[in-house]
């Protein structure tokens, strides 16, 4: 059941198609902080959502990362 829930979270993530646009968080709303046109506003995302996104990008060491570390790793990937 947990795997299915996480899979649903990953499927619900915004598309990362590389096209400019207004980045939004998983709730569909824009964050307060400005970001580049391709940079999602990860600060509004939960750690669990960030983790699922990091997992989909196969970021090593994600399980021991804090929320801020996950954000940094996702931005570097």
N, C-alpha and C positions, 0 to 999 in steps of 0.2 A: 504494500500500500504506500509506503514512504517513497519508493522508487517511482511509482506512478504519479504521486503528488509532485515530486521534483521534476519529472518529465513534463508535467502540465505547466509548471512554472517556467521551464526553459522554453517551451513552445509559446508561452504568452509574452516572452520578452520582445521588445521592439526590434524590428528588422534592422540589421546592421549591413545595409546594402551599399554603403560608401557614397551615397548621393547626398548633396547638401540639403538641408532642410531644418526645420525647427526641432531640435532634440527635445525629447520628453522622457519622463521617468516611467516606471511600470504602471503608474496610475493614470497615465495619459495626459498629465498636466505638466506644463513647463515649470522649471525650478526658478528661484529668485536670482541665483548667481548666473552671470553671463557665461556662455561657453562658446567654443568655436562651432562652426556649422556642422562638423562631423562628430563632435564630442558630446556623448550623452551626459546628462546631469546625474551622475551616479550618487551624489550626496543624499538625494531623496530616497534612494533605493534601500531596502533592508539588507542586512548582511546575508541573509538566506538567498535573496534574489541575486545579489552580487556573486555569491558562491556558485549558484546555478549557472550564471553567465560565464564565470571563470572556468567552470567545469566544461561547458560547451566549447570553450576556446582551448581546453587542455592546458591550463596554466598549472605548472608544477608547484607544489608546496601550498596550494590554496587552503587546505584544511587547517593549517596552523596560522593563517593570516588573519589579521584584524580587519575591520571594515575599511579603514584607511589604506591598509596595505593592499587589499583586494582592488580598491579604486585605482591605486597607482599601477598595479599589475595590469589591470584591464586597459588603462590608458596607454601603457607601453606596448601592449599586444596588437 
